[in-house]
Amino acid sequence: MKHIALPENGQKRLVWYLAMEEFVAAHLTALVPPSERGEREAFFIWQVPPTVIFGRNQVMEAEVNLNYCKSHDVKFFRRKSGGGCVYADLGNVMLSYVCDGTDVAFTFSRFLSQVALCLRRLGVDAQVSGRNDVMIGERKVSGNAFSLLPKGSIVHGTMMYDVDFEALVAAITPSHGKISSKGVSSVRSHVTNLKEELEAVRKPVGLEAFKRHLISFFCADAAGKLDEVVLSEADMAEIDRIEQTYLDPAFLEGKQHSYSVSFGGRVEGAGEVKVVIGLNNEIIGSVRLEGDFFQTRESAAEELEAAIKGLPLEEDVIGKALENKDLGIMGLSAESLLGLLFPEKSANSINNK
């Protein structure tokens, strides 16, 4: 696997590194020769000052404590991949993996398995859990998300080495389903710092040594030689251009539709899914998807809207329209979506706006 390095060490905004992922993916053929298996893979790590990043399908105001972030100089951005809201600081090592594989489930699973193995090599009992987490015992140490591209995939994740959990709690507003209380003790029951876990097994590793271990694990050959390419100044300029797409206020704020009925819950294999439907005289006029699910097609939300727009909000009618339809969301079937929309035909949350 090729390590992608920068010609300078100056810190960038978090979305600059997301733009770097896009650049590497777009130029993977030129940057990375195929392996013996015929695959092209690239990896790099990065860190940023306090920043909140939330998923493409999430509502900013519902996920980010904007007042806290603005008063404490915590930046906040939207990413183009799915997943939930994440807080990062200089105690959080961010992981970026780019490959030319388009089998989402296989690519995602393989990378997470390698992350867990990398941690086990340090002496902690790390295991992959659920769709996108790496756990040590009952607590998460790494969360990950993906973007599917026409000719490849991007997986990016967090590695909580020594994160400030008090700032994490203050900066994000988690959904009730994930964390019932916003207190520090509640978050601590769900997440952990790698530094703490390494000290617990009496195998402490400093941050810089840990970063070297990560890069070596993924990118060094059997003799310990690092396989690396350094981006040029021209490459950096192109990444600057891509970064602007994340800074567009319209992208940051997301689509805001008026709606009258909302349905949501946790779907096994898909994550948290909320469907917001705008009604006009009981006829569906608009559909919005929110949550930390992962899309396998860019147009998933638009396709769902096209399939049911103009129909009455009735179980048999919607069921027929979605019959045998691939919704383009990992783990979400037409049947499970109907279960959200019509839970005993009674649990609807109606808002008259």
Buried (B, 14 or more C-beta within 10 A) or exposed (E): BBBBBBEEEEEBBBBBBBBBBBBBBBBBEEBBEEEEEEEBBBBBBBBBEBBBBBBBBBBBEEBBBBEBBEEEEBBBBBBBBBBBBBBBBBBBBBBBBBBBBBEBEEBBEBBBEBBBEBBEEBBBEBBBBEBBBBBBEEBBBBBBBBBBBEEBBBBBBBBBBBBBBEBBBBBBBBBEEBBEEEEEEEBBBBBBBBBBBBEBEEEBBEBEEBBBBBBBBBBBEEEEEBBEBEBEEEBBEBBEEBBEEBEEEEBBEBEEEEBBBBBBBBBEEBBBBBBBBBBEEEEBBBBBBBBBBBBBEBEBBEBBBEBBBEEEBEEEEBBEBBEEEEBBBBBBBBEBBBBBBBEEEEEBEEEEE
